Amino acid sequence: MIPSLEHVFFIPAVLLVGLAIGFRLGAKAARDELEKERRRRLE
């Protein structure tokens, strides 16, 4: 069974959007954690 042309573009596009969202959320969590650690060291 050959996937339709829409699936060939849609599935990778959805994966890329998910990857971008995950990267953004992960980067924000990492920055927040580093800031929390820095504040803890200054106290």
Rosetta constraint file for C-alpha pairs under 8 A:
AtomPair CA 3 CA 7 HARMONIC 6.22 0.50
AtomPair CA 3 CA 8 HARMONIC 6.96 0.50
AtomPair CA 4 CA 8 HARMONIC 6.68 0.50
AtomPair CA 5 CA 9 HARMONIC 6.74 0.50
AtomPair CA 6 CA 10 HARMONIC 5.77 0.50
AtomPair CA 7 CA 11 HARMONIC 5.65 0.50
AtomPair CA 8 CA 12 HARMONIC 7.13 0.50
AtomPair CA 9 CA 13 HARMONIC 6.18 0.50
AtomPair CA 10 CA 14 HARMONIC 6.16 0.50
AtomPair CA 11 CA 15 HARMONIC 6.27 0.50
AtomPair CA 12 CA 16 HARMONIC 6.08 0.50
AtomPair CA 13 CA 17 HARMONIC 6.20 0.50
AtomPair CA 14 CA 18 HARMONIC 6.17 0.50
AtomPair CA 15 CA 19 HARMONIC 6.08 0.50
AtomPair CA 16 CA 20 HARMONIC 6.11 0.50
AtomPair CA 17 CA 21 HARMONIC 6.20 0.50
AtomPair CA 18 CA 22 HARMONIC 6.03 0.50
AtomPair CA 19 CA 23 HARMONIC 6.02 0.50
AtomPair CA 20 CA 24 HARMONIC 6.22 0.50
AtomPair CA 21 CA 25 HARMONIC 6.21 0.50
AtomPair CA 22 CA 26 HARMONIC 5.91 0.50
AtomPair CA 23 CA 27 HARMONIC 5.96 0.50
AtomPair CA 24 CA 28 HARMONIC 6.19 0.50
AtomPair CA 25 CA 29 HARMONIC 6.17 0.50
AtomPair CA 26 CA 30 HARMONIC 6.15 0.50
AtomPair CA 27 CA 31 HARMONIC 6.17 0.50
AtomPair CA 28 CA 32 HARMONIC 6.13 0.50
AtomPair CA 29 CA 33 HARMONIC 6.12 0.50
AtomPair CA 30 CA 34 HARMONIC 6.18 0.50
AtomPair CA 31 CA 35 HARMONIC 6.14 0.50
AtomPair CA 32 CA 36 HARMONIC 6.13 0.50
AtomPair CA 33 CA 37 HARMONIC 6.19 0.50
AtomPair CA 34 CA 38 HARMONIC 6.12 0.50
AtomPair CA 35 CA 39 HARMONIC 6.16 0.50
AtomPair CA 36 CA 40 HARMONIC 6.17 0.50
AtomPair CA 37 CA 41 HARMONIC 6.29 0.50
AtomPair CA 38 CA 42 HARMONIC 6.38 0.50
AtomPair CA 39 CA 43 HARMONIC 6.51 0.50
